[in-house]
């Protein structure tokens, strides 16, 4: 899936405004965004230049953003069953050093909601998450439970192959899932938190 719509919204451009810059009709641009129509290569190149991204990034082929690093979306939610790159609930963007993407590693960012991980994580914080289906015991992860929207919790891997998700806030109890529940509900890891970013309001 291409990222034309994401980048247009990020740059606060209306469809008509971008269409004018590209010298195409708004209807054609709408088709490019949905993938219904294919633009000429020169049109995609113009878009990439306007948004200051690589052509591969524009067309959804990789996460590279300019020569200085990579740019990843901050998601307001991470629904289960939807590829990260297809989620449209983008609330912000974060820049990462290019070195983080070596070895094929992929990332997304999630905006923290609720107070279950207080005081380490506050509502509105952004966590940088490395996409991976496994983790080490004790790591903070984005976890799918019951196949719903992902939640941020510490994950403990137990000797009996059960899994416990642990909130930081003691007002919320930990929850342990048996191997059978992990398989049937299911419970799965979306990724491991590698960085916390907090904006200080003035």
N, C-alpha and C positions, 0 to 999 in steps of 0.2 A: 504493500500500500504506500502510495506517495505521501509526502508531508506538506503539500502545497497549502492546504487549508490551515494546518497547524501554524505554519510559518507566516501566512497572511494574517491570522489572528494575533500572533505574537507581535507582529509589526504594526498592529492597529490599522490595517488596510481593509477597506471595503472591497467587495468583489469588483465593483465598477471602477474603483481607483486603480486596482492592480491590472484590470483588463485594459484600461487606458494606457498604462505604462508599457504594456506588452503589445499594444496595438491589435488586440483581439476583442471579440464581443464578450460581454458578461456571460452569455449562454455557453460560449465555447470554454471560457475559464471554468465555469461550473462543471462542465463535462470533464475537464482535465483534473479537477479536484476529486471527483468521484471515481475517476478511472474509466468513465464511459467513453471518452475520446482520448486519443493520443495526440499530443502537440508535436510540432516540428522540433528537431533538436535545437535549433537556434532559439526557439521560444523557451525551452527548458533552461538553456544556458543564460538567457536574460533573467529568468526568475532566480537562478542560483546566484547571479551577480547582485541582484536587488536585495536578496536575503543574506548575502555574505556566507553562503554555505557551499559545500561541494555538490557537484551534480549527483553523485552517488547518494549523498544524504537527502537531497531534494526528492529523489525517486525511491527513497526507502531502502536503499541497498546497504547502508552502513550508518554508523553514528558519528562520523567525522564532521567536525565543524571548524572551518578555516584551518590555518596552519598552527594555531596556538593551542588547540586542545579539542575536546568534544563537548557538545551541548546535549543535555538530556532533559526530558520533560519532567516537571514536578506534577504528579498526579494527585487529584483530590480523593480518588478511590481506585482500587484495583480489583475489579470484578473477576471472579473465577471464570475460566473457560474462554477468556478473551485475550488474544495476544497483546502484550504490552504496547506494541507499536500501533495497535488498532484502537486503543482507548482514547476517547476524545475529552475526557475530564481533566484537561490540562489547566493548572492554575498558575504555573510559573515555569521558568527554565533555569537550570543551573549549569555552570561551566565547570568542567573537570580537566585536569592536566592530561595531555595526550598519553602520557606514560601509563595511565590507569587502564587504557584500552588494549594494552599489549597482550599477546597470547589469546586473542579472541574473547576477552572478558567483556561482558555487556552489563550495563547499569540502567536503573531508572531511579527516580526520586519520589518519595511519598510525603505528603503533608500530614503531620500528626493530628489526629482528632481525639477528643476525650482526654481523661486524666488517668487512665489505667496504668500508664507508665511514668506518672509523676513520682518523684521530682526530677528524674533524669531527662525525661522528654516532656515538653510542654505543648499544649495545643498551638498549632501554627508553626511549630518547628518543621524543618525539612530533614529527612533522613535519606542519605545516599545508599542505595541498595545494589549489591552485586547479584545479578541473576544466577541462581544455582538451585538445584533440587535437594541438596543435602547441606548439613551444617555440622559443626562441632558442638558438643554439649556445653551449654552455658552462653552460647552466642545469642545476640538479639537478632530476630528474624522477622520477616514478613511472612505470615502463615495463613494458609487457607484452611478454614474449619467448616465442615458441612457443605463445602463447595460454594460458599458465599463469598462476599467481599473479604479481602485480605485484612488481617489484623497484625499489629506490631506487638510482639511479646518475646520474652526470653524463652529459649527452648532448652529443655533438659532431656537428654537421651538416657533412659534407664536400662539397667542390666537385663530386665525381662523383656526388652524390646518395646516397651511402652514409651510414650512421649508425654512430657508435661510442659504446658505453656504457663509461664509465670509472669504475672503483672508485677511492676515495681511497687505500685500503690497497694499498701496492705489492706485497704478497704475492699479490694477485689481478690477473691480466692484463686489459687492455681487450679488448673484443670488437667487431669491425667487421662490419656486415651490409650486403651489397650491395643495390641497389634491388630486385633480384629476390627476395632473401631477405626484405626488409622486407615485400614483398607476399605471399610464399608462406608464411612461417612462421606468423603474421605478427609484425611488431614494431610496436608502437603506443604512443603517449603517453597515459597516463591523466590526468596533470596535472603542474603545475609547483610545486615546493616554494617557499613564500613565507615560511615562518617555522619556526624550530626552538624547541621547548620542552623544557626539561630539569628534572626534579624532583630536588632535592638531598636525598639520604637522610641523616637525622640518626642 
